[in-house]
């Protein structure tokens, strides 16, 4: 078959290159873009989820990781569909939900605005923890399991004890820097060699009934 012959040609041409543009395929196969796109569909070719989806690879070439992702020279591919489908899959696959940074780290791509749109389209659920949105699966059974695991993490972090010395330093810094809120104060403490999470700090402030600062941290 002509189709099988052309597929073999493309695979051989792309083994070293790994990824290719539509124009490169039209040159290799000496046919129109419409014909090449038809071939790509039949070959189950995968388009990149970044770089405006202009790059392609074949399932035989891609080296996907456990999340179904493959990065090659800054070009990202997913075996779970387009970028929206991939984000939904990654969130559903996670044990305790993902925040925006988690997703960006997996995809090597800042997709903050897209994630908000995905949530607005009801493809994801979200809940705020310590000032950050955590995104969860819309599947109720998966959501309940993810939420349970996320709460375990929060409780574990909150239970970590703060020494008396560190507690005194935190209170002094609060008095000296009343204008610092949210992550600013946590970063300020880290510069003082006090490395605690916002959850730990929030728990500490609530314990000492420092309500104003606690409210600021939760924004």
HELIX and SHEET records of a PDB file:
HELIX    1   1 UNK A    2  UNK A   14  1                                  13    
HELIX    2   2 UNK A   22  UNK A   29  1                                   8    
HELIX    3   3 UNK A   33  UNK A   42  1                                  10    
HELIX    4   4 UNK A   51  UNK A   53  5                                   3    
HELIX    5   5 UNK A   83  UNK A   93  1                                  11    
HELIX    6   6 UNK A  100  UNK A  107  1                                   8    
HELIX    7   7 UNK A  112  UNK A  120  1                                   9    
HELIX    8   8 UNK A  140  UNK A  159  1                                  20    
HELIX    9   9 UNK A  164  UNK A  176  1                                  13    
HELIX   10  10 UNK A  183  UNK A  191  1                                   9    
HELIX   11  11 UNK A  198  UNK A  207  1                                  10    
HELIX   12  12 UNK A  211  UNK A  217  1                                   7    
SHEET    1   A 3 UNK A  20  UNK A  21  0                                        
SHEET    2   A 3 UNK A  55  UNK A  57 -1                                        
SHEET    3   A 3 UNK A  46  UNK A  47 -1                                        
SHEET    1   B 2 UNK A  69  UNK A  72  0                                        
SHEET    2   B 2 UNK A  75  UNK A  78 -1                                        
SHEET    1   C 2 UNK A 125  UNK A 129  0                                        
SHEET    2   C 2 UNK A 132  UNK A 136 -1                                        
END                                                                             
